[in-house]
């Protein structure tokens, strides 16, 4: 009898020591009717159990559980693309795309002229004169990795001109973007520098700066203009110069994201629907959490799906 009472006392002591607010890992399960679906087909995920919270990772780029706790870093090649239009007048060679690594940031005409500018126009399809109003065409995409091999900042410039005793030709550029082209087909390419971010500004010779109609830049285009009838006028020249451009050989997109399909305030979730818009192999991940002031514990459920 004495031994029996001692045993009961030990059990009560253990129970008394156990923290009633101890966080336990959630017990739940996720399943689908099949493992192969068509692109655009609505997939139903059946959820059993009731974690306090559930996060969803579809497995697409940007929402992949593999990168939930490590940065998505990948190799890139910088490229440049833009659209352009040349129209009116008779200055066919009115625009030339240049770059330099020795510009010192002094935007005066004399200092700009002193920099070592190198033409890269031949990498693109700059259109001939077409009509009397802007008709934009895609000027192509070119690899510009070699411009950054020295590790220095690169400046881009559009050198534009109106010849002496000529009829002015207008030139416009839009969507001038420097992109990071991924070497891995599974990672995205993205715009590293947009035209707005490049902050082009005009630097003009005296004749162009005194023209009643001057070149300008806004958020959507770079414009070389001037008085059309320059048949008795002097040579006019301008440089639309970007800010400094620095590009690494790698791109870091940080951590991938998730979708919250159940928060601690929500009622129990028994199903979730998702649709893939691209074919491929995907690992879909549901992460369930139980949470209180003592901490958090999680359970991870993975489902491999083929989208055809």
Phi and psi in degrees as a GROMACS rama.xvg file:
@    title "Ramachandran Plot"
@    xaxis  label "Phi"
@    yaxis  label "Psi"
@TYPE xy
-63.9815  -41.0141  UNK-2
-64.7437  -38.3013  UNK-3
-63.5297  -44.2689  UNK-4
-64.9324  -35.951  UNK-5
-64.4079  -42.1066  UNK-6
-62.4766  -44.2119  UNK-7
-60.5101  -40.1949  UNK-8
-64.1393  -37.1653  UNK-9
-64.1358  -42.4781  UNK-10
-62.3066  -42.7547  UNK-11
-64.7801  -35.5997  UNK-12
-66.4509  -41.2661  UNK-13
-62.8358  -44.5429  UNK-14
-61.5202  -39.1956  UNK-15
-67.5321  -30.1824  UNK-16
-79.8665  -21.8417  UNK-17
-69.374  131.153  UNK-18
-73.3223  117.809  UNK-19
-67.4048  -14.8984  UNK-20
-104.863  14.7509  UNK-21
-61.4362  133.625  UNK-22
-81.9148  130.765  UNK-23
-110.677  151.373  UNK-24
-65.7548  136.757  UNK-25
-66.5941  144.379  UNK-26
-106.606  110.897  UNK-27
-155.083  167.624  UNK-28
-143.456  149.732  UNK-29
-129.984  136.596  UNK-30
-145.028  160.682  UNK-31
-126.797  163.812  UNK-32
-70.1006  -28.4099  UNK-33
-153.59  177.549  UNK-34
-113.873  -2.6382  UNK-35
-124.602  126.636  UNK-36
-133.739  164.883  UNK-37
-93.0275  154.068  UNK-38
-57.3003  131.088  UNK-39
85.8776  -6.1507  UNK-40
-78.4539  136.069  UNK-41
-77.598  123.058  UNK-42
-103.625  129.285  UNK-43
-101.618  123.471  UNK-44
-102.412  119.721  UNK-45
-89.3037  128.402  UNK-46
-114.667  123.507  UNK-47
-113.186  135.747  UNK-48
102.238  171.15  UNK-49
-143.023  73.8382  UNK-50
-61.8746  158.613  UNK-51
-62.7957  -36.9464  UNK-52
-140.414  151.124  UNK-53
-138.5  127.229  UNK-54
-108.27  147.235  UNK-55
-121.111  129.787  UNK-56
-118.648  117.536  UNK-57
-75.0248  -24.0858  UNK-58
96.3782  -7.61483  UNK-59
-74.9481  163.562  UNK-60
-59.0835  128.701  UNK-61
96.9797  -16.5799  UNK-62
-136.747  48.285  UNK-63
-111.78  126.1  UNK-64
-61.0622  -25.6487  UNK-65
-54.3309  -32.4371  UNK-66
-108.773  27.6731  UNK-67
-75.3045  -23.4601  UNK-68
-130.718  12.1967  UNK-69
-141.384  144.29  UNK-70
-63.8953  143.604  UNK-71
-86.4234  102.224  UNK-72
-118.305  132.565  UNK-73
-150.048  159.406  UNK-74
-74.161  143.067  UNK-75
-134.389  158.924  UNK-76
-118.757  124.552  UNK-77
-72.9908  138.433  UNK-78
-134.911  161.674  UNK-79
-128.877  136.887  UNK-80
-143.548  156.363  UNK-81
-163.223  169.131  UNK-82
-116.683  147.329  UNK-83
-146.221  161.624  UNK-84
-147.572  136.383  UNK-85
-129.156  127.66  UNK-86
-154.925  153.064  UNK-87
69.5694  167.454  UNK-88
67.785  -164.05  UNK-89
-135.977  21.765  UNK-90
-96.9872  78.4742  UNK-91
-61.6129  -35.469  UNK-92
-96.3014  41.2611  UNK-93
-77.6752  -12.8518  UNK-94
-137.219  138.171  UNK-95
-142.517  129.407  UNK-96
-90.5914  126.893  UNK-97
-125.66  164.109  UNK-98
-144.613  160.978  UNK-99
-153.286  158.125  UNK-100
-118.105  5.29927  UNK-101
-117.532  15.2768  UNK-102
-73.5309  136.962  UNK-103
-98.9617  6.2617  UNK-104
87.3428  4.3806  UNK-105
-90.3106  106.255  UNK-106
-88.4507  55.9348  UNK-107
-108.65  151.176  UNK-108
-58.9548  -44.8415  UNK-109
-63.6868  -40.6292  UNK-110
-69.7266  -39.5019  UNK-111
-61.5765  -43.9433  UNK-112
-62.4446  -28.4245  UNK-113
-78.3976  -17.1284  UNK-114
-70.9188  157.354  UNK-115
-89.6121  87.6251  UNK-116
-87.297  137.099  UNK-117
-121.319  130.739  UNK-118
-77.5338  136.752  UNK-119
-126.523  21.4733  UNK-120
-59.806  -32.2864  UNK-121
-70.0855  -5.61952  UNK-122
-85.5725  -7.1524  UNK-123
-129.308  168.028  UNK-124
-104.312  83.2291  UNK-125
-82.3217  123.809  UNK-126
-71.5415  159.21  UNK-127
-75.9431  179.141  UNK-128
-65.0253  126.697  UNK-129
-131.07  112.633  UNK-130
66.0652  -158.793  UNK-131
-121.672  7.19668  UNK-132
-140.755  162.411  UNK-133
-63.6675  123.226  UNK-134
-128.468  95.5268  UNK-135
-72.2415  144.744  UNK-136
-133.773  152.465  UNK-137
-69.8226  125.001  UNK-138
-93.5091  7.3839  UNK-139
91.355  175.809  UNK-140
-124.332  134.198  UNK-141
-131.071  142.417  UNK-142
-68.6099  128.089  UNK-143
-123.169  22.6709  UNK-144
-58.3807  -35.4922  UNK-145
-64.972  -22.1465  UNK-146
-69.695  -20.846  UNK-147
-107.68  10.3009  UNK-148
-64.9588  -26.8569  UNK-149
-81.2225  -5.94154  UNK-150
78.036  5.41965  UNK-151
-91.5535  160.766  UNK-152
-64.0293  141.908  UNK-153
-109.903  137.573  UNK-154
-114.375  138.462  UNK-155
-106.944  151.962  UNK-156
-149.908  140.505  UNK-157
-98.0341  112.244  UNK-158
-90.326  117.321  UNK-159
-121.823  153.211  UNK-160
-150.223  156.629  UNK-161
-123.301  117.079  UNK-162
-65.6139  154.043  UNK-163
-60.0743  140.828  UNK-164
52.8436  53.7475  UNK-165
-140.032  172.796  UNK-166
-96.0045  121.329  UNK-167
-58.5963  134.924  UNK-168
-103.621  133.135  UNK-169
-89.9453  148.735  UNK-170
-137.323  135.721  UNK-171
-131.998  147.682  UNK-172
-130.135  135.813  UNK-173
-136.667  162.529  UNK-174
53.3124  43.2069  UNK-175
-80.8717  100.21  UNK-176
-125.57  137.479  UNK-177
-101.105  122.51  UNK-178
-113.106  155.071  UNK-179
-102.073  105.629  UNK-180
-88.5552  118.248  UNK-181
-70.0278  139.803  UNK-182
-82.0745  -11.2509  UNK-183
-107.812  120.599  UNK-184
-61.2509  -19.3703  UNK-185
-83.6699  -10.077  UNK-186
-108.009  152.326  UNK-187
-82.337  155.021  UNK-188
-94.0273  151.602  UNK-189
-150.136  163.595  UNK-190
-79.5215  120.276  UNK-191
-85.6062  -41.7821  UNK-192
-135.733  117.994  UNK-193
-84.8879  168.464  UNK-194
-59.6371  -39.2945  UNK-195
-64.4517  -44.6633  UNK-196
-65.4356  -28.692  UNK-197
-71.3859  -20.0075  UNK-198
54.3819  55.3846  UNK-199
-64.1536  143.911  UNK-200
-142.585  145.907  UNK-201
-85.3263  138.894  UNK-202
-123.701  122.008  UNK-203
-118.308  149.733  UNK-204
-73.6791  172.366  UNK-205
-61.385  -41.5258  UNK-206
-62.7133  -40.9878  UNK-207
-71.1632  -36.1007  UNK-208
-71.027  -21.5362  UNK-209
-91.6987  -5.46589  UNK-210
-66.6359  139.366  UNK-211
-63.6263  -30.5406  UNK-212
-111.764  109.01  UNK-213
-107.275  153.078  UNK-214
-59.7962  154.03  UNK-215
-153.298  169.457  UNK-216
-133.698  137.197  UNK-217
-131.727  -167.99  UNK-218
-70.0421  -14.8642  UNK-219
-116.882  -15.5646  UNK-220
-159.206  158.484  UNK-221
-106.875  129.737  UNK-222
-126.585  123.456  UNK-223
-99.3621  121.491  UNK-224
-142.205  -160.453  UNK-225
147.822  177.683  UNK-226
-63.1416  127.009  UNK-227
-61.5893  -46.7841  UNK-228
-85.1292  90.9833  UNK-229
-105.943  24.1201  UNK-230
-66.4384  -20.388  UNK-231
-116.754  11.6727  UNK-232
-98.7483  167.622  UNK-233
-83.7151  174.525  UNK-234
-65.8393  132.289  UNK-235
-123.008  137.085  UNK-236
-143.09  145.578  UNK-237
-149.681  153.316  UNK-238
-120.956  119.733  UNK-239
-92.2765  106.475  UNK-240
-108.88  136.253  UNK-241
-80.8618  170.019  UNK-242
-75.9851  177.136  UNK-243
-68.1592  142.38  UNK-244
-120.95  124.316  UNK-245
-123.805  130.857  UNK-246
-134.307  132.008  UNK-247
-89.1683  163.128  UNK-248
-77.5623  -8.36518  UNK-249
-125.272  153.362  UNK-250
-118.78  134.105  UNK-251
-115.151  111.454  UNK-252
-93.1182  3.17192  UNK-253
75.4441  -155.573  UNK-254
-82.4798  147.522  UNK-255
-72.8281  160.523  UNK-256
-101.405  171.251  UNK-257
-136.024  166.077  UNK-258
-108.596  131.621  UNK-259
-84.9429  115.734  UNK-260
-104.684  -11.4815  UNK-261
-151.885  126.585  UNK-262
-105.797  173.209  UNK-263
-66.476  -20.9263  UNK-264
-85.7658  -13.7364  UNK-265
-81.948  156.861  UNK-266
-69.3984  171.592  UNK-267
-60.1607  139.592  UNK-268
-107.116  126.092  UNK-269
-108.669  -11.3265  UNK-270
-157.099  157.912  UNK-271
-146.862  143.173  UNK-272
-118.694  142.608  UNK-273
-150.506  151.153  UNK-274
-131.249  130.049  UNK-275
-93.7028  138.624  UNK-276
-104.974  2.60829  UNK-277
-136.395  144.13  UNK-278
-71.2823  153.949  UNK-279
154.464  -179.687  UNK-280
-100.166  127.225  UNK-281
-128.101  139.984  UNK-282
-105.182  107.741  UNK-283
-87.2965  134.957  UNK-284
-128.593  130.986  UNK-285
-111.854  127.54  UNK-286
-115.13  115.448  UNK-287
-98.0314  141.764  UNK-288
-128.149  141.186  UNK-289
-111.33  134.102  UNK-290
-138.198  138.412  UNK-291
-154.424  -169.773  UNK-292
-67.288  -13.7474  UNK-293
-83.5753  -13.4649  UNK-294
142.369  -157.785  UNK-295
-146.97  140.626  UNK-296
-131.35  149.632  UNK-297
-130.37  158.22  UNK-298
-132.566  133.479  UNK-299
-109.387  129.789  UNK-300
-118.649  128.299  UNK-301
-118.353  139.052  UNK-302
-133.131  126.236  UNK-303
-94.3591  125.305  UNK-304
-123.129  146.131  UNK-305
-109.821  126.413  UNK-306
-111.691  121.111  UNK-307
